[in-house]
Amino acid sequence: MSASQTPDQPRPADSGQPSSFHDRPDAEVAAAAAGPSGLQRALIAIAALLTLLSPFLVTFGEAQRSVGNELVGDGLLLVTQHPVMRSAPVDSGALLAALTTDWWSDLQPGSALYRPVPTFILGLTSIVSSTGQDYAYNLLEPGTSGLPFKFLMIAGKIICALLVLELAFAFTKDRRIAFLAGLLFAVLPVHGQTVLDIGGLATITATIFSLAAWLAWLRAGAGKTSALIACAVFTLLAALSMEFAFLLPLVFLAGDAGRAGKGGLADGLRFAAGRLGAMVPVAVALLVAVGLRVAMTGQLLPQYMPGSEVENPLIAAGAFTRILDGLRLAIAGLPVMVGINPFSSGHLGFSADYSAPQIALGSAFGLANLIGLAAWALAIGAVVLVFARCRTRGALLLATLVALLAQAHIVAPMGDVFSERLLFFPSAILAILLASLVAPVLGRIGSTPGNVVALVAAAVLAWFGVARAGDFSNDRDLWRVTSRTTAEASTRAHFNYGRVLLREDSPSSAKTAFERAITPVKGQPSTDHTWARALLSRALLMDGEDAGAAVPLTEAIAIQIEREGGTWAPSRWDNVLREDRTDILLWQLTSIRVDRGIDPEGHLDYLDGLLASGYQSPYVHLYRGDTLRTLARLEEAEQAYRDGIAIEPIFSIVRRLGRFMRQQGRDGEAEVLYQTQLARMNEGSDASPTQRMEFLYQSADLAFSKGDFDRASGLLAEIFILEPRDSLRFRSLLLQAELLTDAPIEAATPLDREVTRLERMDEAAKIMREACITWAVNDELTRYAWQKYTSLLYELGRYTAASNALLSFVNESDSPTMRARLGECLYWQCEANGSWTTTALGATTAAQLAEASAALGEAARRSYAERANLGGQEYLAISGMYADTRLFHLRALLRIGDNVAFEEAYRTELDRSTEEFGPLLVRIYREIEIGTYEDARTSLADMLDRYPESQLFVDNVRSLLADLEQRLIVVGSNPTPEALRACAELQFGLKDFKGAQIAASEAIRLSVGDPVEEALSRAVAAEFQQKVRGPSEALKLIEDAIAALGDANPQLADMLQQRRRLLYAMLGRDMVAAP
């Protein structure tokens, strides 16, 4: 070897043929045969870890909600909304569903992405993350719940980097090149979207198995059958992880071209073709993957619902145009991998989103596509030139180009126009190619200086990676940065930012984001993004612009009707989990114009106009009937329902008409209606399992309505044997839960009856959870289901579970009552955890309660204005709910130490209490809470004068107040445990929770040493703790009371055991397992 030649360079061939790294002298090959060293592997693993250590894994500061970055983007959606991930924490058997479930389930219908390997891994991680809770990730207080997912991604990135090291060595037999390749891959900033978003797990697992398959393929070249089998197995696992793996045979053959002993590119390709026979096991593995995909998803290629072309116009493009555009996008991935980004707003760096119109797509032979074809020509020419100098480098460049074809939309359009995730695997090959080019240069400047230069360059790249991780701190930061800096023209970026803002109760900002999603580029026509319009309407509602909220909905409906061709027909998309379905848009519009009393007459004219235009939809007739009922035109309403049934007897309209009849006392007619529809469905039920199940469901619903619970239960059992799906499964689960809570209880004693009731509630809550997490359509029935589910959790004292459930739905279907319940659950959660000031949860709780009380106050004012039609009792009920919510809000402000906000809020209540019932209630309870009982009596008298219907309430409060004053006098002179317990109970009844807790704690302190008194005091304290901190804390007090009592009072001991049994039932535990 000449003095000028380094060990990293291929030896020039004496024959003038292109060289290869395999052409080196046998002595050099033997010296490198040991492979990369343990130190090299360790350094690469450390480099990969350091790029993710901060802020992805570690954050500083006491106010952080999460240890490290929160889950963001696709990962957040998958972990919190995918049925497998939501079910696995409470039912490990749900993991089996990962083997038959689409990667997106119903979150992106029609995508047909069968990826069981990452789905199973993600489900398993959800179980680990849940740590005994019934959810994998706490949206409000993530804490450490995201760490298992982050460790998974870090481990995947490290494994990939080490496999790149091994693959580079397999190609070059050079330790330095292999080390540089692994190090470069470990720190590439382009991997941010893949690694920092848990949704990139599919890409990482597919890359791991693809690299492992390639290594096995290279080793199989020596005639090793076991390596060939391993290659086939790894290829199958890669194809069951992500679709780019179907390109692996071409990638393998491209790599083999560089292993030819002599000749140019043509000779290399002939050599690679000679190995086609060995490719049979790999081809079989891919055919198995295709078969599984079709068997599990029912389709080979994706089928996108109408409107998907708004984000990816290639979905609607012709095949020729799509392929030419796709080739341009694919070749653009080459500069994007190194940070030169033609699709980013600044043309440098990276982006978390690429969608229309950020990426302009034109005609097949437009200028952009011609430039793309020229780039491909140059790239192929470069392969020929590089191959002429070094076969290995030429083959690596060719393999990189082949891997980039995964981005080309050749076989079918993908969901994303362009994605940095699809650059993860090509970047592994590119890293090896770049390392083979850089290593000789570093070798020339000397070993130590060369290593220093390599490490400094790696540190610079790592710094860019760490800086980019900051953009992924949380969903809000991710989409704010993306929509404002890297993808300013992206419809989806603005839409996602708006969704986050809506979820975080920032409707004004969300409104701006959704408006940008509709018109992302100034001066350009608005896009047909119907979902953005639906959410814009909700943002307007949350911001108090009720009248304006109808406008984007009518626009969205017009767009959807145009997509449907102006006529209605049943569609496979009727049950997709999207808010821009036409029927849901109609429901939302009706709830604004009619339920809120804004313009029911105008809404009726609007619906009549739709029918006159030829859009004869049963849903139009359904909501026309609802509108007519509101206008008290009952005969016309009934006819509207019947007109809808005549078009298509959909479940919701049949049930609505049946209940309408029963409300009028026409039970016989309702039964005839049901039986007619059942008979119609039964005609074809033998031929269609779906029709058979629908028939059984309608029969069960009718039996339930008539109180025949046994028959309804039997029919439901038949349905579940047939394995219902989608809407039918959701409705069946809901009916099953209703049977549990509504069916009469036959028990020997009141205690047995109460225990049975609680056990049924626990079982119903489990069923409702299963129903809600597998069906997320925002419609009437779903809202009812979520309200029932969270009410069950609340009544069972499971405040954290209830708040998580509410949080995942309240901003998807906002209502004042659900928001009030969320705020109350969060309040008790803070009380239980003592987290008022230690985390951001206290401030979040106060904000939720403020929002809820404002909405309830508005509802109360509307009810007051309509009390002549609605009746005074409804006004009092809404006002009472408002008062409870505002009281919790005021207490929350005091607990977090925001005295200024408290004074301002309470002063507002004092000013309004001279006119409205709700603020007057707030004033009364606050006066009791601070001990100004005379003021409370005056306010009660004022209430009775202005609201005679409050007589019972006023009498009750006066009685409790008088008893409390007498007890306090006794306690002042002789503070016995008995007197303190009586005070505590009275204070709790008057909503003075703080005073009740103080009195109960003092009773326990004074009764220590007296077994009976201590047991009684702890039992009273348990009643309050059950409300304040849930049944778990109450159970501890009851068990302490039992231990303190011993054998001193058998009758009291029996009472405590009964209470213990009830608490076990609330917690869903088996008393037999109790210690």
DRENRO-331914 format. One record per residue (C-alpha): x, z, y; residue in one letter. Coordinates in steps of 0.001 Angstrom, whole numbers, plus 500000, padded with zeros to 6 digits. Each point is the difference from the previous one (the first is absolute). Example, Ala and Ser with C-alpha at 12.3 -4.5 7.8 and 13.67 -1.06 7.14 Angstrom:
residues 2
512300507800495500a/501370499340503440s/
//
This chain:
residues 1075
500000500000500000m/501387499044503389s/500828502535502654a/497236498738502239s/497317500342497331q/498114503307499637t/498527501313496764p/496571499489501550d/500316496223500242q/499259497513497219p/503088498193498882r/500128496382501225p/499504497693497050a/503061497853499276d/497782497105499011s/498372499805503419g/496702501202498578q/498009502690501853p/501168503499499192s/498105503038498728s/500638503708499930f/500181499586496247h/502986497657500311d/502429502850500746r/502944500778497705p/499229502071496933d/502165502853501325a/497788500366503080e/496826499876497898v/501373502614497644a/500919502257502922a/496443499850501252a/498322500326496602a/499297503701500491a/497452499140502695g/499224501841503236p/501304503531500245s/497914503159500121g/501199500589503574l/498734496578501078q/496612500696498461r/499833503397501680a/500911498571503419l/497301497350499755i/497383502582498992a/501051502221502908i/499842497073502446a/496463499143498879a/498984503648500289l/501509500455503477l/498044497046501414t/496806501759498898l/500934503630500575l/498824500165503609s/497340499590501160p/498400498715496778f/500795503136498038l/500978502657502534v/498523500846503394t/500798502744502432f/497705502077502172g/497278502534499261e/497125497807501160a/500463497332497324q/496988499547497752r/502081498496497244s/503405500518498434v/501521496638500794g/497946496978500912n/496322500057499175e/498594497422497605l/499207496822501889v/498542496534499679g/499120498704496560d/501399503113498344g/497655502290501910l/497058497778499082l/500934499916496315l/500631503729499639v/496878501093501855t/497523497247499073q/500947498436496659h/497719501356497232p/502876500753497614v/502018501895502598m/496942501942501170r/498804500844496501s/503318500802498315a/500536503436501650p/496790501322498420v/499883497801496917d/503298498947498447s/498008497719497715g/499466497794503025a/503600498845499527l/498792497837497145l/497893498106502527a/503265498948501670a/500570497709497025l/496759498119500626t/499639500266503794t/500960497527502679d/502848501174502268w/497589500104502932w/496896500778497922s/497063499241502305d/502015500578503170l/500936496305500113q/497429498257497795p/500933496810498225g/503759500476500372s/500429500204496178a/503332501804500306l/500401501474496532y/502929502416500380r/499478502752497408p/503590501258500035v/500189501093503678p/496316501039499922t/500697502350497098f/503150501378501657i/498146500557503260l/497175501767498162g/502478502246498209l/501664500827503312t/496578500850501460s/499582502644497282i/503416501465500805v/499267499973503726s/496609501701499642s/501594503289498799t/496751501310498609g/497807498679502861q/497337497355499492d/501735497544502322y/503460498465500023a/500535499902503749y/498615502201502761n/499241497702502928l/499910502790502598l/502898502124498782e/502179497814497740p/502705502668499777g/502039499285496882t/497277498016498236s/501711496717500884g/503386500993498573l/499388498943496375p/499083496519501215f/503086499857502223k/502296501210497208f/498526497247497840l/500838497328502581m/503497501382500588i/500701500063496267a/498745496414499727g/502229498824502843k/503057501702498473i/499303498512496565i/499680496550501545c/503284500400501892a/501803501081496814l/498527497064498086l/501245497657502755v/503451501544499469l/499804499266496270e/498600496494500487l/502707499150502543a/502637501153497564f/498383497980497206a/500290496885502178f/503455500564501504t/501801502488497746k/501383501411503227d/499573503683500872r/500468499537503733r/497394497246500262i/497604502017497843a/500489503094502146f/499491498084503251l/496864498347498617a/498488503318498934g/500997501640503297l/498553497139502068l/496720500077498082f/499809503789500421a/500062499790503803v/498174496760500824l/497458500730502783p/497648497262498748v/498937502383497229h/498143502258502428g/496485498749499356q/500589500121496243t/501508503467499727v/498459501904502924l/496446499033499045d/498970501252496546i/498069496752499596g/503403498400499336g/500189501736496617l/498806496849498231a/502871498043501567t/502562502632499030i/498879500328496379t/499849496217499628a/503512499701501464t/501365502692497681i/498671498230496922f/500970496559501334s/503614501037500566l/500078501727496606a/498563496860498365a/502635497838501694w/502783502275498794l/498593499843496485a/499754496207500265w/503649499730501008l/501028502187497059r/497771498006497660a/502182496997500808g/502517501315497513a/497417499579497240g/498632503547500007k/496452499944498668t/499383503590501084s/500926499100503599a/497593497048499916l/497180502240498760i/500838502514502721a/499892497182502555c/496516498989498830a/498749503596500157v/501413500555503487f/498524496687501152t/496574501041498705l/500251503318501842l/501100498195503170a/497058497578499762a/497662502972499525l/501448501492503185s/499893497091502442m/499324496285499891e/503390498725501225f/501352500821496536a/498410496783498690f/502895498209501736l/502613501843497925l/500657497185497499p/500919497675502877l/502181502706501558v/501790500560496685f/500643496279499567l/501276499704503576a/502447502797499302g/501057498377496740d/500963496844501877a/502977501890501407g/501186501014496544r/500794496455498929a/503625499538499058g/500544496958502153k/498380497400502213g/497783499977503029g/496385500970500604l/498620497333497663a/502244501226497189d/498996503579500748g/496311499141499802l/500559498157496697r/501783503079498667f/497093502205501111a/497505497611498383a/501881500463496765g/498808503597499925r/496311499131500213l/499611500690496302g/501003503610500558a/497313500240502690m/497167499959497426v/499668503828499719p/499949500265503799v/497320497304500210a/497958501820497370v/500282503217502002a/498701498243503111l/497120498455498041l/499072503485498781v/500017501173503621a/497726497103500975v/497634500802497143g/499804503651500962l/499388499053503618r/497078497743499109v/498590502487497486a/500083502933502410m/499043498327503281t/497852497157498698g/501933497408501994q/503403498371500072l/500297499203503692l/498793502060502952p/496591499316501517q/499716501161503589y/496779501055501635m/498761497985502989p/501821501050503160g/503389500636498370s/501284496857501708e/499914501892503311v/503224501751498998e/501392497270497713n/498821496466500927p/501773498623496914l/497078501337497948i/497766497341501556a/502668497284500199a/500227497042497645g/502545500162497198a/502412497508501589f/499973501702503402t/500280503418498368r/503058499015497961i/501841498458502937l/499249503007502185d/500984502257497114g/503349498282499533l/500729500502503701r/499120503683499722l/502133500368496883a/503168498531501494i/499474502139503105a/500516503009497759g/503714499175499840l/500780500896503657p/497394502783500021v/501998501818497315m/502898500326502430v/497862500855503036g/499530496576501596i/496237499881500071n/498136496906501221p/496664501781499457f/500670503214501911s/499083500282503669s/503663500441500967g/501403497608497350h/502394502715498868l/499440502911497665g/497101500649497685f/496287500632500013s/497455501873497890a/497475497215500391d/499842496228499967y/496576498470500355s/498148497445502088a/500345499137502766p/503433501691500088q/501097497276497584i/498764496641501230a/498777497635497297l/499319496374500778g/499540496606498386s/501867499035496868a/502538497854501858f/500073501919503238g/503311500615501743l/500408503489498517a/499584498740496438n/502353497091500581l/502602502491501198i/499304502036496879g/500543496987497731l/503232499244501846a/501105503591499446a/499342499626496264w/502024496795499971a/502881501761501738l/499741502936497603a/500116497751496947i/502915498120501541g/501751503326500519a/499475500804496315v/501732496725499062v/502891500634502401l/500481503643499037v/499729499128496307f/502791497470500488a/502314502793501131r/498766502880497830c/497431499615497230r/499064503698500065t/499258500079503711r/498078496731499811g/497904501349497139a/499273503222501900l/498882498028503054l/497779497847497781l/498538503110498337a/499284501493503427t/498087496890501032l/498042500010496746v/499083503674500499a/498790499206503521l/497398497639498530l/497916503087499223a/499115499859503700q/498924496350499887a/496281500190499046h/500578497109497563i/497649500889497137v/497414501800502149a/499835501635503435p/501073503631500122m/498278502738501957g/502835500130502553d/501304497009501893v/503507501452499806f/501337503307498744s/503371501711500209e/499256501599496623r/500446496624498342l/503546499938501425l/501023503120498088f/500977498196496786f/501571496953501728p/502036502386502155s/501581501389496841a/501344496543499134i/500997499358503605l/501904503300500055a/502117498832497040i/500633496636501673l/501025501579503320l/502203502535498227a/501827497182498189s/500665498363503377l/501047503168501832v/502168501575497300a/502848497462500283p/500097500463503768v/500215503772499644l/502613499570497295g/502239498075502365r/500130502823502545i/500991502529497356g/498237502383497674s/499663503034502272t/499190498158503253p/497604497788498060g/498184503008498571n/499768501581503458v/498523496802501452v/497478499832497136a/498928503603500472l/499668499632503776v/497882496870499568a/497858501822497433a/499587502918502406a/498834497644502757v/497431498396497701l/498923503436498801a/499476501092503607w/497614497076500522f/498172501072496850g/499711503600501171v/498812498859503428a/497358497850498366r/498844502941497883a/498955501677503240g/497369497289500479d/498455501072496691f/499638503671501009s/496225499780499728n/497305497344499913d/499422500234503731r/503673499386500902d/500322497234497423l/497149497893501328w/500640500884503658r/503559498683499752v/498950497015497912t/497135498920502248s/501952500521503216r/503509498821499157t/500525498077496742t/496592498352499416a/498253499900503365e/497897496988499022a/499000501309496571s/496276500500499494t/500592502376497084r/502542502143501839a/497542500727502827h/497178500529497511f/502037502516497992n/501049501799503166y/496371500249501024g/499026501457496604r/502659502691500338v/498878500868503518l/496404500176498822l/501011502277497134r/501832502239502455e/497052500207502413d/501366497813502782s/497044497633500476p/501011498737503447s/503420498862498784s/498479498727496754a/497586497893502018k/502917498264501747t/501755499397496682a/496918498442498396f/499476497790503039e/503605498822499580r/499301499366496308a/497156497716500992i/502062498260502714t/503662500832499251p/501450497305502272v/498779499751503563k/498642496611500883g/499234499169496368q/496488499952498461p/498857503151498255s/500451500271496241t/497179500368497479d/501150503486498964h/496621501497499096t/501419503278498696w/501729500593503334a/496658499451501716r/498272502490497675a/502600502662500792l/499956499117503694l/496303500848499930s/500766503411498504r/502709500653502583a/497493499225502758l/497520502427498426l/502608502744499785m/500888499328503631d/496385500426501079g/499282496300500605e/496954499812497740d/498393496933501562a/503223497975500018g/500652500827496340a/497362497485498904a/501798496995501517v/502965499719497577p/497624500557497083l/497766497102500983t/503128497839500404e/501225501028496530a/496599499287498432i/499910496534501578a/503486499232498619i/499092501230496519q/496757498019499907i/501935496881501000e/502466500670497146r/497034500250497632e/498795496585501145g/497046501398501912g/498092500999496855t/500047503094497844w/500796499983496291a/501333502644497583p/503799499997499972s/502836501553498048r/501058501604503281w/496754501973500373d/501638503188498734n/503447499778501593v/501274503054501820l/499906498457503460r/498090500969503103e/499551496404501097d/497557499102497249r/496935498535501671t/497623502590498533d/502176502880501219i/500346498437503436l/496211499751500159l/499661503645498982w/502500501092502659q/498238497953502661l/496643501502498979t/501413503528500136s/501141499362503596i/497006498173501421r/497267501757498025v/501204503372498713d/501544500844503368r/496898498741501776g/501908497548502189i/497869496875499561d/497820499841496857p/497740497311501491e/502996497851500879g/501418500533496517h/496751498837498434l/500174496815502095d/503624499523498875y/499078500293496300l/497043497667500467d/502403497517501569g/502278500126496939l/497046499273497732l/498814497179502247a/503468498418499855s/499660499697496230g/502053503036498985y/497481501395497500q/501923503047498791s/498304502943498256p/502166502272502144y/498546498548503193v/496536500784498668h/501158503481498940l/501221500983503452y/497067498212501608r/497759502298497958g/502000503053501130d/499661498898503623t/496261499493499676l/499641503475498471r/501798501482502994t/497534498170502236l/497142501490497918a/498889496521498843r/499683501126496411l/497978497149498500e/502438497441501378e/502902502112498732a/498608499977496466e/499529496234500159q/503594499582501157a/501216501949496978y/497834497862497716r/501328496809501610d/503539501163499276g/499149500776496364i/498496496520499652a/503391498494500935i/502101502290497786e/498881503406498694p/503235501760500900i/500161503670499120f/500017501405503533s/496859498190501159i/498004500808496840v/500920503644500277r/499225500043503743r/496516498564499464l/499343502386497100g/500941503036502031r/497999498684502939f/496960499909497733m/500610503489498621r/500331501400503520q/496505498671500639q/498673501650496839g/499763496710498132r/501891501138496909d/497976497746497704g/500856496884501984e/503648501015500109a/500043500323496221e/498371496580499623v/502695498557502310l/502763501535497908y/498446498981496698q/499549496418501222t/503652499757500957q/501067501701496770l/497957497542497962a/501551497095501899r/503504501304499367m/499251500793496363n/499149496346499305e/503662499060500168g/501567503332499175s/500843499078496400d/502051497024501162a/501783501773502835s/501605503461499659p/499957500328503774t/496266499327500173q/499450502411497132r/501875502735501837m/498150499296503243e/496728500255498091f/501062503335498505l/501086501266503407y/496733499113501699q/498146501708497149s/502166503115500412a/499482500020503760d/496247499757499532l/500025502810497423a/502062502139502392f/497550499333502842s/497117501130497763k/501848503162498941g/500592498839496407d/503615501228499983f/500487499847496206d/499018496326499825r/502156499175503022a/502977501738498395s/499521498118496736g/499818496638501756l/503167500771501960l/501786500818496753a/499079496528498718e/501376498441503192i/503368501738499724f/500372498846496401i/499826496428501349l/502819500790502522e/498436499064503366p/502200498719502804r/500027499833503783d/496745500793501790s/498048500739496814l/502572502525498859r/500003501641503428f/496209500289500062r/499892501315496439s/502553502712500762l/498085500981503124l/496750500286498039l/501788502026497325q/501211502462502645a/496518500230501501e/498598500815496569l/502438502890499682l/499131501508503375t/496249499307500018d/498925500640496407a/498348503428499422p/502119502783498537i/498739502029497086e/501889503282499809a/499220503517498779a/501209501871503096t/500493499227503685p/503742500348499452l/499968497442497188d/497943497699502190r/502448500270502880e/503014499506497732v/498367496931498468t/499215498666503455r/503611500374501092l/501312498470496778e/497700497029500500r/501191499673503580m/503588499998498781d/499247497284497457e/498005498020502582a/502928500222502442a/502315498526497358k/497563497162499338i/499512499368503724m/503751499926500517r/500321497371497288e/497202497997501599a/501360500196503542c/503625499209499194i/499132496902498002t/497500498547502468w/500839499831503689a/497428497636501475v/498830501324503342n/496228499827499515d/497028502358500010e/500289501121496387l/503730500594500300t/499524502145503083r/497375502040498156y/502348500382497018a/502859501255502157w/497720502437501775q/498787501359496671k/503527500208498592y/501445501847502983t/496968502295500191s/500594500992496381l/503664500713500706l/499096502008503085y/497398502079498179e/502547500676497264l/502455501230502659g/502565497267499389r/500795499379503640y/503301498168499591t/498543497571497480a/496935499541502201a/502072499314503122s/502147497442498148n/496914498280498661a/498361499980503427l/503150498807501714l/500237497000497688s/496439498972500891f/498978501417503373v/501862497356501983n/498807497289497640e/496374500981500604s/499877502297502969d/497031502323500469s/499700503197502063p/498885502119497038t/502887498914497767m/502500500497502808r/498569503480500623a/500358500857496329r/503574498709500057l/500836502198502987g/498469503060498337e/501912499366496757c/503223499650501960l/499216503226501857y/499698501976496761w/503047498203498618q/502042501232502965c/498620503501499513e/500931499953496335a/503509498622500544n/500792501775503268g/501029496623501430s/498414500187503447w/503253499872501915t/502629499331497315t/498970496354499515t/498079497280501814a/496924500718497883l/498618502545502485g/499996497524502871a/498542497330497712t/497207502387499024t/499159500764503612a/499960496287500828a/497686499187497083q/497611502793500990l/500017498853503618a/499162496462498921e/497242501199497670a/498430502355502523s/499980497275502650a/498233497612497631a/497514502658498879l/499351500957503604g/499122496410500770e/497738499870496923a/498310503219501124a/499371498587503473r/498457496841498498r/497885502177497721s/498874502094502983y/498909496853501831a/498006498886496951e/498710503437498959r/496411498981500790a/500193497412497197n/502407501775497660l/498781503564500409g/501770503050501388g/501350501185496643q/502258496970499600e/501424500605503454y/500663503652499140l/501680499012496717a/502357497531501685i/500710502491502772s/500752502707497440g/502514497723498288m/501531499258503379y/500285503709500809a/501747500773496690d/502489497191500543t/500733500983503603r/500529503626498980l/502573498899497443f/501602497863502700h/500265502916502429l/501478502258497322r/502481497299499029a/501163499719503620l/500591503756500094l/501812499934496658r/502437497327501176i/500493501835503284g/498526497338502277d/498274502435502359n/499663497472502823v/498072497567497788a/497902502899498702f/498989501111503485e/499129496459501013e/497927499348496855a/498161503321500208y/499299499547503704r/498382496676499130t/497751501782497499e/498998502612502586l/499054497290502484d/497923498108497427r/498368503077498431s/497445500126502824t/498533496710498749e/500768499459496329e/499410501981496825f/503397499349498343g/502204501311502820p/497714503026500290l/500669500793496330l/503729499698500634v/499664502397502909r/498043502570497925i/502413500036497072y/503002500146502318r/498486502987501837e/499506501760496660i/503545499124498938e/501560501630503070i/497639502999499855g/497811499378503090t/496782500768498144y/497808500498503084e/500914496528501215d/499127498681496542a/496564501672500166r/499358498445503398t/500958496583498666s/497729500488496979l/497067500802502275a/500783496899502041d/500066497931496800m/496615501264498886l/498443499269503398d/501198496406499987r/499719499292496259y/497057501902498454p/500704498323496655e/503201502109499773s/497991503213499478q/501196500629496422l/503610499413500930f/499823502283503038v/498302502791498041d/502625499807497262n/502946500129502410v/498447502874501952r/499518501982496787s/503561499402498818l/501348500854503442l/498085503274500164a/501239501007496534d/503555499107500932l/499949502120503166e/498762503009498034q/502675499511497339r/502714499678502625l/498899503342501489i/500346501587496558v/503400498398499449v/501171501222503387g/499289503625499079s/500640499895496250n/501782496839498763p/499136500161496297t/500546497076497607p/496236499750499471e/499271499708503734a/502794497469500486l/498685497883497136r/496528500000501564a/501493498941503354c/501986497228498347a/496926498567498299e/497986500054503229l/502819498432502012q/500397497249497427f/496262499293500216g/500365499657503763l/502943497551499560k/502532502496501320d/502457499114497237f/502993501650501629k/498172503288500508g/498718499905496414a/503499499513498601q/501397502863502076i/497240502362498886a/500382499015496337a/503783500453500094s/499614503435501593e/497465500974497317a/502519499096497289i/502726502005501734r/497847503128500314l/498735499798496412s/503383499916498258v/500081502845497482g/496255499939499353d/499437497455497179p/496297499423500681v/500335499685503788e/503047497753499710e/498214497737497500a/496934499754502252l/502132499274503072s/501955497305498211r/496766498472498712a/498625499770503559v/503286498521501233a/499798497452497155a/496674498719501395e/501690499168503287f/503129498595498391q/497874497726497841q/498748498400503204k/503192500202502005v/502669499232497431r/498061498744497021g/499221501364496519p/503637500379498938s/500691502687502600e/496652501647499281a/500846500078496301l/503241501858500712k/498083502686501905l/497399500340497222i/502694500316497349e/501787502595502163d/496670501830500315a/499537499976496205i/503518501331499527a/499504502732502633a/496631501058498530l/501101500368496419g/497386502014498056d/498746501968503001a/496621498230500320n/498824497778497090p/497013498640501963q/502188498924502917l/502546498597497546a/497271497852498442d/498991498734503450m/503616499087500805l/500364498186496680q/496898497966500816q/501462499124503380r/503235499032498297r/498104497717497665r/498354498246502939l/503333499446501692l/501468498548496830y/497060497622499884a/500644498973503621m/503625499311499179l/499021497958496963g/501821502350497640r/498962501207496573d/499317503724499989m/501281500179496417v/503430499049501294a/499918502733502629a/502609502754499597p/
//
